């Protein structure tokens, strides 16, 4: 999942949704509940931040995390 998030970040994306991960995870046999758990873990770890929109998360760049 971290690799997928890194790919999104490299593409210049700043906002992601759990559904964005599903295409990749379906190929690897991961369930929607697994993806949701991983997204929650990213939020707890500070890698994603919740936005005002339900189900949308902002990617927190490594340099942002260090500046905080």
C-alpha positions in Angstrom: 0.0 0.0 0.0 2.9 2.4 0.8 4.2 1.8 -2.8 0.8 2.7 -4.3 0.7 5.8 -2.1 4.2 6.7 -3.3 3.1 6.3 -6.9 0.1 8.6 -6.4 2.5 11.2 -4.8 5.0 10.9 -7.7 2.1 11.5 -10.1 1.6 14.8 -8.3 -1.7 13.8 -6.6 -2.4 15.5 -3.3 -5.9 14.0 -2.6 -6.8 10.3 -2.6 -9.8 8.2 -1.7 -9.9 4.5 -0.6 -11.5 3.7 -3.9 -8.2 4.9 -5.6 -6.4 2.0 -4.0 -9.0 -0.6 -4.9 -7.9 -1.2 -8.5 -4.4 -2.0 -7.3 -5.5 -4.1 -4.4 -8.0 -6.1 -6.4 -5.1 -7.4 -8.4 -3.4 -8.6 -5.2 -6.5 -10.1 -3.6 -7.0 -7.4 -1.0 -10.5 -6.6 0.3 -12.2 -3.2 0.7 -12.0 -3.6 4.5 -8.3 -4.3 4.3 -7.8 -1.1 2.2 -9.9 0.9 4.8 -7.7 -0.4 7.6 -4.6 0.6 5.7 -5.9 4.1 5.1 -6.8 4.4 8.8 -3.2 3.3 9.6 -1.8 6.0 7.3 -3.9 8.6 9.0 -2.6 7.5 12.4 0.9 7.4 11.1 0.6 11.0 9.7 1.0 9.9 6.1 -2.6 10.9 5.2 -4.7 13.7 6.7 -8.4 13.9 6.7 -10.0 16.6 4.6 -13.4 18.4 4.9 -14.8 15.9 2.4 -15.9 12.5 3.8 -13.7 9.8 2.3 -11.0 12.1 1.0 -7.5 12.3 2.3 -4.6 14.6 1.7 -1.2 13.0 1.1 1.3 14.4 3.7 4.7 14.6 2.1 7.7 13.6 4.0 9.1 17.1 4.1 5.8 18.4 5.6 5.9 15.7 8.3 9.5 16.8 9.2 8.5 20.5 9.4 5.6 19.8 11.7 
